[in-house]
Amino acid sequence: MKALLLAGGLGTRLRPLTEQLPKPMALVGNVPWLEHLILQLRDQGIREFVLALKHYPELIRRHLGNGSKYGVSIEYVVEQDALGTAGAIKNAEAHLGETFLVFNADIIQTMEIHPMLDYHYSRGAQVTIGLTEVDDPSAFGVVDCTDSGQVRRFIEKPKRGEAVSNRINAGIYIMNKAALRYIPEGREVSIERETFPLLIHQGIGVYGYTMKGYWMDMGTRERYRQVHRDLLDRKLDLRLPGTETEPGIRMGKGCHIGQAVRLIAPVLIGDHVRIEDHAVIGPYTILGEHCHIARGAQLAETILWNRSSVKDNAKLNQCVCGYDSLIESRHILYEAFAQRMKEEAVVG
C-alpha cells in the first residue's frame, strides 16, 4: 500500500524558520520531521511513498532522494499552483493504488496504522478519517460521528465548552480511489469544507476512527517548542541520534566539551558540536550538528539548528534559532525566534 505525504505546507506561522524551507522539513530532535515520518511508517510496513510538494521541492528531493537509503521508494508530484488538501490528493491520483493512506506531513504524530486499516476494511468504507482526542477542540474542526462511526458533519472551531465531542481530524486518511472522482481537477479544493461534506451528502461511506498515540500540530512557535519538550521527556517516542552518555544527556559523535561545562538534563547534542569552558547547557536544550557554544554562554530551553554559533557569555532562554544562526557576545535573548541562512546552505 502506498502512503501519500502532503508536504507542500508553507509554514507561515513558523517563520522565519520556514522562510526558505518547507514546513515538514523543520528539524525535530535534529532530524527533519519528514524523515522521522517516513521511518516510522516504514517500521509499520509501508514501503512506497508519494510526496506531494509545492514550496522549495528541491530541498526535499535532495534530502530524501529516491528513498533507497531508508529502505523505501519515493515518488514526487509537484503542484504548480496551490491546490488545497483535496486538490493535492487529486493531483497525485495517477500514482496511487486502489486503497491508499494520506498524511498531512507537517503534523507530529506516532499513530498506529494497522488498527485503522482493519477498521476501514471492516466497515466497507470509502474514506476513513483518523481522529484524535484533544482537551480543547475550539482551535480545530470537530468531527461528529454516529454510534456506528459514520461521520455526520464537521464543526469548524466551536466555542469552548460547546463542542459536541473532543475528537478532531488528525490529518490521517485511508481512501479508496473511487472517492477521488468527487474531487474536481485543476483548482484548490478543501477536503474538510468541500470534499468530505459532499461525500457525506452523497451517502458515500465516510467513517471516523479514533487513533491512539502522540499527536501535535507543530504549526505555531509554542507548539514547536512543546514538541521538543515532549521529545526530551520521551512523551514523544522518536528515534534520537547520538548516544546517552548519562541520564538525560544524549550526545553525537566528534563533540568537544570544555572545562567546567555544565550539562543540565535533558539535553540533546548533535554531531561535531564544540562547547567551550564554563558554558551552561540545559535543561530542555537541543544543539544541532556543528554548533559552537563559546566560553561562558548559557542556554536553557533553547533549540539551535545546525551550524549555529553562540559567542562568549551570551544568554538564551526559550529561544529557537535556525540554520547558521549567530548570537553575538553578551547578547541576552528571551523567547527569540531567529533565522540566518547562508545562500548556499542546504538541509541537514
URHU-V736994 format. One line per field, one symbol per residue. ss: DSSP state (@ for helix, = for strand, . for the rest). burial: b if it has 24 or more other C-alpha atoms within 12 Angstrom, else e. A space follows every 10 residues. Layout:
ss = ???
burial = ???
This chain:
ss = .=====.... .@@@...... ..@@@.==.. ==@@@@@@@@ @@.....=== ===...@@@@ @@@@...@@@ ..======.. ...@@@@@@@ @.@@@...== ====..===. ...@@@@@@@ @@@...==== ===...@@@. =====....= ======.... ......==== ======@@@@ @@........ @@@@@@@@@@ @....===== ....===... @@@@@@@@@@ @@........ ..====..== =....==... .===..===. ...==....= ==..===... .==....=== ..==....== ....===..= =....==... .===..==.. ........
burial = bbbbbbbbbb beebbbbbbb bbbbbbbbbb bbbbbbbbbb bbeeebbbbb bbbbbbbebb bebbeebeeb ebbbbbbbbe ebbbbbbbbb bbbebbeebb bbbbbbbbbb bbbeebbebb eeeebbbbbb bbbbeebeeb bbbbbeeebb bbbbbeeeee eebbbbbbbb bbbbbbbebb ebbbeeebbe bbeebbbbbb eeebbbbbbb beebbbbbbe beebbbbbbb bbeeebbbbb bbeeeeebbb bbeebebeee bbbbbbbbbb bbbbbbbebb bbbbbbbbbb bbbbbbbbbb bbbbbbbbbb bbbbbbbbbb bbbbbbbeee eebeebbbbb beeeeebb
